Amino acid sequence: MTKKTDKGQEYTRTILNQVYELVRRAMEKTLASYSPEFVQAIEQFTAYLKEEAEHFSYGE
């Protein structure tokens, strides 16, 4: 079992916030270039990804 530290959690938050910002910017540019059908496809992909993640064991 891995012990979580405040410093480690803060580091993870910082990295994830940067990743989320990169994804947001990339999606904003993509949406400016593609049709609403693309948005629907991404939403469906996200739903499938969530469904798969619920059944994923993460190596445990």
C-alpha positions in Angstrom: 0.0 0.0 0.0 1.3 3.4 -1.0 1.3 6.2 1.6 -0.1 9.5 0.3 1.8 12.6 1.4 0.6 16.2 1.3 3.6 17.1 -0.9 2.9 14.2 -3.3 -0.8 15.0 -3.5 0.0 18.7 -4.3 2.5 17.6 -7.0 -0.1 15.4 -8.5 -2.7 18.2 -8.4 -0.3 20.6 -10.1 0.5 18.1 -12.9 -3.1 17.1 -13.5 -4.2 20.8 -13.6 -1.6 21.4 -16.3 -2.8 18.4 -18.3 -6.4 19.5 -17.9 -5.5 22.9 -19.2 -3.6 21.4 -22.2 -6.6 19.2 -23.0 -9.0 22.2 -22.7 -6.9 24.3 -25.1 -6.5 21.5 -27.6 -10.3 20.8 -27.5 -11.1 24.5 -28.0 -9.0 24.6 -31.1 -10.4 21.3 -32.4 -14.0 22.5 -31.9 -13.3 25.6 -33.9 -12.2 23.4 -36.8 -14.7 20.6 -36.8 -18.5 20.0 -36.9 -21.0 19.4 -34.1 -20.9 15.8 -35.1 -17.3 15.6 -33.9 -18.4 16.9 -30.5 -21.1 14.2 -30.3 -18.4 11.6 -31.2 -16.1 12.8 -28.5 -19.0 12.7 -26.0 -19.7 9.1 -27.0 -16.0 8.2 -26.7 -15.9 9.8 -23.2 -19.0 7.7 -22.2 -17.3 4.5 -23.4 -14.0 5.4 -21.7 -15.9 6.0 -18.4 -17.7 2.7 -18.8 -14.4 0.8 -19.5 -12.6 2.6 -16.6 -15.3 1.4 -14.2 -14.2 -2.2 -14.9 -10.5 -1.6 -15.0 -8.4 -3.0 -12.2 -5.4 -0.7 -12.4 -3.0 -3.6 -11.8 -4.5 -4.6 -8.5 
